[in-house]
Amino acid sequence: MISKRRLSSVLAMCVIGTLAICSGCKSSQNAAKTAATASSTTVFVVFEGPWAFVTEPGGDILAVAPKAKNHYGSYLQAAHGTLLPFGDYRLAVDNRTTLLEAFPLPTTVGDTIASGALSTVVGQKVRGYVIRLPKPDGAAEAAGSESTVAYPWPPDPGKHKTYTVAMTFLYAVSDLKAFHISGTPDTAGDVFPDFMIDLGVPRVIKFAIEPEPGPQPDPCDNQSKQAFKDLVDLFSLKQAIDFPPYDKNCQDEDPQNPHHPVVTKDVVKKFTAIRAYVQTTRGPEQAKARALADLQDLIGSASGKSKPLRMTEVLAKLLNIESYLEAVTVKEEDKGRHDQIVSLLKGIIADSRHRTGVDCKAASVMLGVS
């Protein structure tokens, strides 16, 4: 028979042993969690600008962007960067681990597209970029901006919300050398060598399509509206976007306005009239020849008969023509015509300034496939 005293000692030893075992289990769990955390790093793959995303049946992501007007082409930036010609690319991710972090989910514009229509868009070179990503461990928002997205135009300001403008996909890896990109540019003969992506701090890989800079921001955000229009037009979607303060005075020049005048023909007529006048002027021959050459470039770009000029190039040429006209000698009987042409040119310059912006606020679009 076991005495009460001995029984108490045995029970005490059992309790102490149990506590020690449980403590050991907890320590092992903490150690395992610490080891996992130490070997797992979350990398953020961020898309800035007018991008649409499709989740494929296996979970892979298709990111598609248009050739947005008045925007630069995309570039990839991590610890080092590279420009991406228009084309079809694939991001590869090795040494995957388990994601141990959680982040706020993105708020995207939702829409659907037929499978055949999606294949057509992806396969044609009128689109700007296709970037194929492996199934991510999660998605998050890197940046948001208030806007209203709806149909028909103009969007109802009462339906505004903060949409994601920098979409982020999360990848947990054990090695920061795990990312590389390969692809095929659209232009025949161009080659894009496999690019190993070096990651620094922060652990971000960014694909960005940025607006061309200008002397001043556009109070109507027409550049971002145009980029969003280019994106939805690429997929034949019916969506329009507007931004605070939702100024009705901006609607006449909104590129999404279905009654927006065809600017190209009007601008070509104006440039043609300016060129005809410059040909009759008396100024320094070299400066006159340069002004006429600039006008020829502007007419070709606006009419679509030659390579489109960037807005910075357009503005530089316009300012050069303005400088020439300010320096020419004008007869008294020609002053009326001269002032009329200068006024016409200044109007084009003012319009060109207001077509440039600071950053792109086009909302990210998430497409379902029907």
ZASEGU-102712 format. One record per residue (C-alpha): residue in one letter; x, z, y. Coordinates in steps of 0.2 Angstrom, whole numbers, padded with zeros to 4 digits, always signed. Example, Ala and Ser with C-alpha at 12.3 -4.5 7.8 and 13.67 -1.06 7.14 Angstrom:
residues 2
a+0062+0039-0022/s+0068+0036-0005/
end
This chain:
residues 370
m+0000+0000+0000/i+0006-0005+0017/s+0006+0010+0030/k-0003+0008+0046/r+0013+0009+0055/r+0021-0005+0045/l+0006-0015+0046/s+0007-0014+0065/s+0025-0019+0065/v+0021-0034+0054/l+0007-0039+0065/a+0018-0037+0080/m+0031-0048+0072/c+0018-0061+0068/v+0012-0062+0086/i+0029-0063+0093/g+0033-0077+0081/t+0018-0086+0085/l+0021-0085+0104/a+0039-0091+0100/i+0033-0105+0090/c+0020-0110+0104/s+0033-0108+0117/g+0045-0119+0107/c+0031-0132+0105/k+0028-0132+0124/s+0046-0133+0128/s+0048-0148+0116/q+0033-0157+0124/n+0040-0154+0141/a+0057-0160+0135/a+0049-0176+0128/k+0039-0179+0144/t+0055-0176+0154/a+0065-0188+0143/a+0051-0201+0144/t+0050-0200+0163/a+0069-0201+0165/s+0069-0217+0154/s+0054-0225+0163/t+0054-0233+0180/t+0039-0241+0189/v+0042-0257+0197/f+0030-0264+0210/v+0027-0283+0210/v+0018-0286+0227/f+0009-0302+0233/e+0007-0304+0252/g-0003-0318+0260/p-0017-0329+0254/w-0016-0327+0235/a-0030-0328+0221/f-0028-0319+0204/v-0035-0323+0187/t-0034-0311+0172/e-0031-0322+0157/p-0039-0317+0140/g-0023-0308+0134/g-0021-0299+0150/d-0008-0310+0158/i-0010-0313+0176/l-0011-0330+0185/a-0007-0329+0204/v-0011-0345+0213/a-0009-0349+0232/p-0012-0364+0243/k-0001-0374+0254/a-0007-0364+0269/k-0007-0372+0286/n+0004-0364+0299/h+0012-0353+0286/y+0030-0354+0278/g+0032-0357+0260/s+0034-0342+0248/y+0049-0332+0246/l+0054-0319+0233/q+0062-0303+0239/a+0070-0288+0230/a+0087-0281+0233/h+0091-0300+0236/g+0080-0314+0239/t+0077-0333+0236/l+0065-0346+0243/l+0052-0353+0231/p+0049-0372+0233/f+0030-0376+0229/g+0029-0376+0210/d+0024-0367+0194/y+0034-0351+0190/r+0035-0338+0176/l+0040-0320+0179/a+0048-0312+0163/v+0048-0293+0161/d+0059-0285+0147/n+0061-0267+0141/r+0044-0262+0144/t+0039-0243+0142/t+0024-0232+0146/l+0017-0231+0164/l+0017-0212+0169/e+0010-0214+0187/a-0007-0218+0194/f-0011-0227+0211/p-0026-0231+0221/l-0035-0247+0214/p-0036-0263+0225/t-0051-0269+0234/t-0052-0288+0232/v-0064-0302+0235/g-0073-0306+0219/d-0079-0323+0214/t-0080-0334+0198/i-0073-0351+0193/a-0076-0362+0178/s-0062-0363+0166/g-0061-0382+0167/a-0060-0381+0186/l-0047-0368+0185/s-0036-0379+0174/t-0038-0393+0186/v-0032-0382+0201/v-0017-0375+0191/g-0012-0393+0185/q-0013-0402+0201/k+0001-0402+0214/v-0010-0401+0229/r-0010-0382+0227/g+0005-0373+0233/y+0010-0360+0220/v+0006-0354+0202/i+0015-0339+0196/r+0012-0332+0179/l+0015-0314+0176/p+0015-0304+0159/k+0001-0291+0157/p+0004-0277+0169/d+0002-0259+0166/g-0009-0257+0181/a-0014-0264+0198/a-0014-0256+0215/e-0015-0259+0234/a+0001-0260+0244/a-0008-0263+0260/g-0026-0266+0266/s-0034-0273+0282/e-0052-0272+0288/s-0062-0288+0287/t-0079-0295+0282/v-0080-0308+0268/a-0097-0316+0265/y-0107-0333+0264/p-0113-0342+0274/w-0103-0342+0290/p-0102-0332+0301/p-0100-0317+0290/d-0111-0302+0294/p-0100-0288+0302/g-0111-0275+0294/k-0103-0279+0277/h-0086-0275+0283/k-0074-0266+0272/t-0055-0263+0270/y-0049-0277+0258/t-0032-0278+0249/v-0020-0290+0258/a-0005-0285+0248/m-0009-0285+0229/t+0002-0275+0218/f+0005-0276+0199/l+0014-0261+0191/y+0027-0263+0177/a+0035-0248+0168/v+0052-0253+0162/s+0068-0243+0155/d+0080-0255+0164/l+0080-0262+0182/k+0088-0278+0175/a+0072-0282+0166/f+0065-0295+0178/h+0069-0313+0180/i+0060-0328+0185/s+0060-0347+0180/g+0050-0362+0185/t+0048-0380+0190/p+0046-0386+0208/d+0033-0399+0211/t+0045-0411+0220/a+0053-0423+0207/g+0071-0420+0205/d+0071-0402+0212/v+0078-0389+0201/f+0075-0370+0201/p+0088-0361+0191/d+0083-0345+0182/f+0084-0331+0194/m+0089-0313+0188/i+0080-0301+0200/d+0091-0287+0206/l+0081-0271+0211/g+0086-0259+0224/v+0076-0245+0233/p+0062-0245+0234/r+0058-0253+0217/v+0048-0268+0224/i+0048-0287+0220/k+0039-0296+0234/f+0031-0313+0234/a+0027-0317+0252/i+0018-0331+0261/e+0020-0327+0280/p+0013-0335+0296/e+0025-0345+0307/p+0030-0334+0322/g+0024-0338+0339/p+0026-0332+0357/q+0011-0321+0356/p-0002-0316+0343/d-0019-0325+0342/p-0033-0313+0348/c-0045-0322+0336/d-0034-0322+0321/n-0037-0340+0318/q-0021-0342+0308/s-0027-0329+0295/k-0044-0337+0295/q-0036-0354+0291/a-0026-0347+0277/f-0041-0339+0269/k-0051-0355+0271/d-0036-0365+0263/l-0037-0352+0248/v-0056-0353+0245/d-0056-0372+0248/l-0043-0374+0234/f-0055-0367+0222/s-0070-0374+0230/l-0077-0357+0233/k-0090-0353+0247/q-0083-0338+0256/a-0078-0335+0275/i-0069-0321+0283/d-0069-0312+0300/f-0059-0298+0308/p-0063-0284+0320/p-0068-0284+0334/y-0079-0298+0327/d-0079-0307+0344/k-0093-0320+0345/n-0082-0329+0358/c-0070-0334+0344/q-0083-0343+0334/d-0081-0360+0343/e-0063-0361+0338/d-0065-0353+0321/p-0058-0366+0308/q-0071-0360+0296/n-0085-0365+0308/p-0094-0380+0299/h-0097-0387+0317/h-0079-0385+0322/p-0074-0401+0330/v-0061-0412+0321/v-0046-0407+0331/t-0034-0420+0324/k-0043-0436+0331/d-0045-0427+0348/v-0026-0422+0348/v-0020-0439+0343/k-0030-0447+0358/k-0022-0434+0370/f-0005-0437+0364/t-0007-0456+0365/a-0013-0454+0383/i+0002-0443+0387/r+0014-0456+0379/a+0006-0470+0389/y+0009-0461+0405/v+0027-0455+0400/q+0031-0474+0397/t+0027-0478+0415/t+0037-0463+0423/r+0054-0464+0432/g+0065-0450+0425/p+0082-0448+0417/e+0083-0461+0403/q+0090-0449+0390/a+0077-0436+0394/k+0063-0449+0394/a+0069-0456+0377/r+0068-0439+0370/a+0051-0435+0377/l+0044-0452+0369/a+0052-0448+0352/d+0044-0431+0352/l+0027-0438+0356/q+0029-0451+0342/d+0033-0436+0330/l+0018-0426+0336/i+0006-0441+0334/g+0013-0445+0317/s+0011-0427+0312/a-0007-0425+0319/s-0013-0441+0312/g-0006-0437+0295/k+0005-0453+0295/s+0021-0443+0294/k+0027-0426+0288/p+0018-0411+0296/l+0027-0402+0309/r+0028-0383+0309/m+0020-0374+0323/t+0037-0369+0330/e+0042-0387+0330/v+0026-0393+0338/l+0028-0380+0352/a+0046-0384+0355/k+0042-0403+0357/l+0028-0399+0369/l+0038-0388+0380/n+0052-0402+0380/i+0039-0415+0386/e+0032-0403+0399/s+0050-0400+0406/y+0053-0419+0407/l+0036-0421+0417/e+0041-0407+0429/a+0057-0416+0433/v+0051-0434+0436/t+0049-0442+0453/v+0031-0445+0457/k+0024-0457+0470/e+0011-0451+0481/e-0002-0463+0474/d+0002-0457+0456/k+0000-0438+0459/g-0018-0438+0454/r-0014-0446+0437/h+0002-0436+0435/d-0007-0419+0438/q-0021-0424+0426/i-0008-0428+0412/v+0001-0412+0415/s-0015-0402+0414/l-0019-0411+0398/l-0002-0406+0391/k-0003-0388+0397/g-0020-0386+0388/i-0012-0392+0371/i+0002-0380+0374/a-0010-0366+0377/d-0020-0370+0361/s-0004-0371+0351/r+0002-0354+0356/h-0015-0347+0351/r-0013-0355+0334/t+0001-0343+0329/g+0000-0325+0324/v+0010-0310+0319/d+0004-0307+0301/c-0008-0314+0288/k-0023-0304+0285/a-0031-0315+0272/a-0040-0304+0259/s-0034-0305+0241/v-0046-0314+0229/m-0049-0309+0211/l-0057-0323+0201/g-0067-0322+0185/v-0067-0337+0173/s-0084-0343+0167/
end
